Amino acid sequence: MDSTQSAKTAQWNLPELMKQFDEQGYLLLPNVISQEKVDRLNAAIDEVVSKEPDTLAYNIYNSVERHEEIASLIDEPSILPLIVNLLGYNIQLHISHLTIRKPNPNNAATETHSFINWHQDGPHPQFPRINGITPTYYIKTCYILSDMSEPNRGNTKIIPGSHNRPYQPDTHNVTDDLPGEMQVCGKPGDVFVFAQNLWHAGAPNHSEFTRRQLFLGYSPIWMRPIDYRTATEEQLKNASPVRKQLLGVIDENPFKNYVPSESMVPLKQLYMGDAGRGGYAH
C-alpha cells in the first residue's frame, strides 16, 4: 500500500462505509482524486472523443484500452481497499464505460442513449434471484469529471436500498418521479460507488453543463467481463501484479479463477475479512 493509498484510506472508516453500502446500495465519496488528475482525465477524454462522430451522448465501452490515463483508474489506490472489502479479493475489472451527455433540453433520443430508463444492471433475461431479490454480483465506481453538484445535469437517479428488497418500479420511464428517488450530485473528483442491483437511471441533461463520468466496474474473476475478452499485450506489458489480476490474468488454468492460489491474487493483502466466508466482510 503506497503513501497516497494509506493517506486516503486513513480518512475513511471502511467498516462504516461497508455497512452504509450494504444498507443503501451506494456511497458518494468526496475528493477522491485531485483536480490535477481530473484535468488529465478530461484531456485524455478529449483525445478519445475527437476520434468519434459528434453526438449528443457518448457511451464508449472498454475505455481503459483507449488511453493510459483512463487505464490508471483500474487500480486507483484510494478506491481499491474499499472495493476489495465490499466484493472480496478474487476480483477483476468487469467494465470501463465513458459517458458524456451534452445539454439536451428537449429530451432528444439518440442511438447512444442520451438518457436511460430505470433498471438494474445485468444480463437478459436477468441474474438469478433469491426470494425475489437480485444479489450483488458486481460493483461500479463512477468518477465524476464535470460539475454534477446540482440535479438535472444528466445525473444518475437511484432508489436507495432498492437492492435489498423485492422491488419493481411502477414505471421504468426516467422522467417519471418514483417514491424515494434521488439524484446523485457531486463535484469533479468525487466518486460514486454503487451495486449493480441498485435500481438506477440516467436522467436527461436539462442544464447548460455537459456531463462527464467514467464508470469502472469490478466483478469476481470467474465472471465474464462485459466489454472485453482478454487484456491486450500493451496493457500487460508493464502491468504490476495487482493490475494483471484486475485485468483477469492470474493463471493459464481456468480452474484457478474459482480457487486461486494465494500468490495469484495480490489484492488479498487489502482484504480485512475472513477469506473463507466470501462476500462482504462484516
Secondary structure, DSSP 8 states (H G I E B T S, - for coil): --HHHHHHHHHS-HHHHHHHHHHHSEEEETT-S-HHHHHHHHHHHHHHHTTS---SEEEEESGGGT-HHHHTTTT-TTTHHHHHHHH-SSEEEEEEEEEEE---TT----TT-SSEEEE--S-SS----BTTB-----EEEEEE-S-B-SSSBS-EEE-TTTTSS----S---TTS--TT-EE--B-TT-EEEEETTS-EEE--B-SSS-EEEEEEEEEETTS--SS-SS--HHHHTT--HHHHHHTT-S-SSGGGGTS--GGG-GGGGG--S-TTT-S---
